[in-house]
Amino acid sequence: MYETCIIIPCFNEEKRIRLEKFKTALRDNSQLHFCFVNDKSEDNTYDAIKSCFIEENRVKLISNPENLGKAESIRRGIHESAQWKEFHFFGYLDADLSTSLEELMNLYKVITGERKCMMVLGSRIKKLGSKIERSIFRHYAGRLFTVFSRILFRIDVFDSQCGAKIFSREIIKIAFDDPFVSRWFFDVELIIRILSDPQYRNRDALMEVPLNEWIDVKGSKVKPFDFIKTPFELLRIYFHYKNRKML
């Protein structure tokens, strides 16, 4: 395994974060590192993580001075990790492990495979043999999001919002240098930034990989009201990037 750092954004995750799972992953993968970003939690998230990994040199814990949201927490985690070590790959994952660490390792195998893509996206496609447990509301809200995204950006992605992605070091500057327009729908911005860059526009830079398992863990920070804002957020993204040329 190449040296890899996974960013874990955390906001009030004390009761949901499965720290023992992260410890097991570190034990099983000697080149794996984690960067936890505490987004000014109001509970004991920071202390729980710190006490669990106090003697672990492959874990970095940083804390935002104010609540920045998921997008900027991940961006900060990427920047801090890039200064920490010269990693070959970076990624991010939800603290509740709705996408398991085993599934993340499957994405890792794809990005290190023969195809040489720059970014691998987990995708919650419900198919025979898979276990995708998602509320009806979130499923159909996600499908509407995909429809709007395809109309506005002409991006043929089934599930841009799945919280599990891995990137090659080569595209970190392109994808994460600038602040994001949206706090929650920044995944679309990542895709736009990569595909609109001239050196990747005509390459198979991105690959979407169906997950075998994804479990909707109770206590999500995304509420039904947030989906009402979806068209407006997508329009904000559209007008910000409308002059960029893509495939």
Secondary structure, 3 states (H helix, E strand, C coil): CCCEEEEEEECCCCCCCCHHHHHHHHHHCCCEEEEEEECCCCCCHHHHHHHHCCCCCCEEEEECCCCCCHHHHHHHHHHHHHHHCCCCEEEEECCCCCCCHHHHHHHHHHHCCCCCCCEEEEECCCCCCCEEECCHHHHHHHHHHHHHHHHHHCCCCCCCCCCEEEEEHHHHHHHHCCCCCCCCCHHHHHHHHHHCCCCCCCCCCEEEEECCEEECCCCCCCCHHHHHCHHHHHHHHHHHHCCCCCC
